């Protein structure tokens, strides 16, 4: 009870919270690297021209560094899960005509990357 069996693979998790980019935009980048090897995912991120690439790459590198610290084989790592959740929304108001105001929703994201060893 409570112990891991030898058949379970090791997993590493890294996350970044309160990233000031809309979750919808970050998910476009996250979908590209899902279920890929780490080196393949890092190469793919270098060629995507989106603002969300920087925080996703930072979280991916943090997970790889954590795997190295746990003495996992970095060559066999792949992106088992990557998901982007919505964080708190900052609400601002834009003045409009006739004394009205329009809400501006500045959305934030929580990015989570889970790496696992293949095999």
Backbone torsions as a table, in degrees:
resi	resn	phi	psi	omega
1	UNK	NA	124.0	178.3
2	UNK	85.6	-7.4	179.7
3	UNK	-100.6	149.9	179.5
4	UNK	-85.1	144.8	174.9
5	UNK	-85.3	163.7	-177.8
6	UNK	-70.9	-19.8	-177.5
7	UNK	-77.8	-20.6	179.6
8	UNK	-71.3	138.3	177.8
9	UNK	-86.4	152.2	177.5
10	UNK	-73.7	141.5	176.4
11	UNK	-127.5	150.7	176.8
12	UNK	-126.1	141.6	-176.9
13	UNK	-126.4	136.7	174.3
14	UNK	-138.0	146.0	-180.0
15	UNK	-144.2	154.8	174.2
16	UNK	-127.1	133.1	-176.6
17	UNK	-118.2	157.3	176.2
18	UNK	60.0	38.5	175.9
19	UNK	-76.9	127.6	-173.4
20	UNK	-83.6	55.2	173.5
21	UNK	-134.5	143.7	-179.1
22	UNK	-61.0	136.6	179.6
23	UNK	-57.3	-33.8	179.5
24	UNK	-61.0	-39.1	-179.4
25	UNK	-74.5	-35.6	179.3
26	UNK	-70.4	-34.4	-179.9
27	UNK	-63.4	-29.6	177.0
28	UNK	-60.5	-38.2	178.7
29	UNK	-77.5	-40.8	-177.9
30	UNK	-62.4	-36.1	-179.4
31	UNK	-64.6	-26.6	-178.3
32	UNK	-70.4	-38.1	-172.6
33	UNK	-99.1	-2.0	-179.2
34	UNK	-62.0	134.5	178.1
35	UNK	64.9	23.8	177.3
36	UNK	-107.5	158.8	172.3
37	UNK	-64.1	153.7	-174.8
38	UNK	-61.5	-45.5	-178.8
39	UNK	-66.0	-35.9	177.3
40	UNK	-67.4	-39.0	178.8
41	UNK	-67.2	-41.6	179.2
42	UNK	-64.9	-38.2	177.3
43	UNK	-66.2	-42.1	179.7
44	UNK	-62.3	-38.6	-179.1
45	UNK	-66.2	-28.1	179.8
46	UNK	-67.3	-24.6	-174.7
47	UNK	-103.7	1.0	177.3
48	UNK	-91.9	129.2	-178.5
49	UNK	-103.6	76.4	177.0
50	UNK	-139.5	151.1	-178.3
51	UNK	-66.4	-27.6	-177.0
52	UNK	-73.6	-10.0	-178.4
53	UNK	-64.3	-40.1	-175.4
54	UNK	-60.1	-52.0	178.7
55	UNK	-67.5	-33.3	178.6
56	UNK	-66.3	-43.1	178.5
57	UNK	-64.4	-37.5	-179.9
58	UNK	-64.7	-41.6	178.6
59	UNK	-68.9	-39.7	178.0
60	UNK	-62.0	-44.6	178.8
61	UNK	-66.1	-34.1	177.0
62	UNK	-65.5	-39.2	178.4
63	UNK	-67.3	-38.8	177.9
64	UNK	-64.9	-42.5	178.6
65	UNK	-63.3	-37.4	177.6
66	UNK	-66.6	-38.3	177.9
67	UNK	-65.8	-39.6	177.4
68	UNK	-63.5	-39.1	179.5
69	UNK	-65.4	-29.1	178.3
70	UNK	-90.3	10.0	177.1
71	UNK	61.6	36.6	175.7
72	UNK	-87.9	154.7	178.9
73	UNK	-77.9	110.3	-174.7
74	UNK	-68.8	-26.3	-179.3
75	UNK	-68.4	-24.6	-178.3
76	UNK	-98.5	6.1	-177.4
77	UNK	-78.8	142.6	172.6
78	UNK	-139.2	161.2	-178.0
79	UNK	-80.2	97.8	-178.6
80	UNK	-71.1	-46.8	178.5
81	UNK	-139.9	144.9	166.7
82	UNK	-145.8	124.8	178.9
83	UNK	-139.8	152.2	-176.6
84	UNK	-122.9	117.7	177.6
85	UNK	-106.3	155.1	177.3
86	UNK	-78.7	138.1	175.3
87	UNK	-98.8	-165.4	178.5
88	UNK	-67.1	147.2	-178.9
89	UNK	-101.2	130.0	174.7
90	UNK	-85.5	127.1	-177.3
91	UNK	-105.0	125.7	178.3
92	UNK	-126.0	163.9	-177.7
93	UNK	-124.2	135.4	178.6
94	UNK	-109.3	119.2	179.7
95	UNK	-65.2	137.8	179.5
96	UNK	-125.7	-175.8	-177.1
97	UNK	-67.5	156.9	176.0
98	UNK	57.6	35.2	174.3
99	UNK	74.7	9.5	-179.9
100	UNK	-87.9	172.7	176.3
101	UNK	-142.6	144.6	178.7
102	UNK	-111.1	133.6	179.0
103	UNK	-73.6	141.5	172.3
104	UNK	-114.6	123.6	-179.6
105	UNK	-103.4	111.2	178.4
106	UNK	-96.5	103.2	-172.2
107	UNK	-86.0	151.4	176.6
108	UNK	-122.7	162.5	-175.6
109	UNK	-128.9	150.3	168.4
110	UNK	-115.9	119.0	-177.8
111	UNK	-105.2	129.0	178.1
112	UNK	-126.7	129.6	178.7
113	UNK	-120.2	130.9	176.5
114	UNK	-119.5	120.6	178.2
115	UNK	-106.1	146.9	177.4
116	UNK	-138.4	155.8	175.6
117	UNK	-82.7	139.1	178.6
118	UNK	-82.1	142.1	174.6
119	UNK	104.5	NA	NA
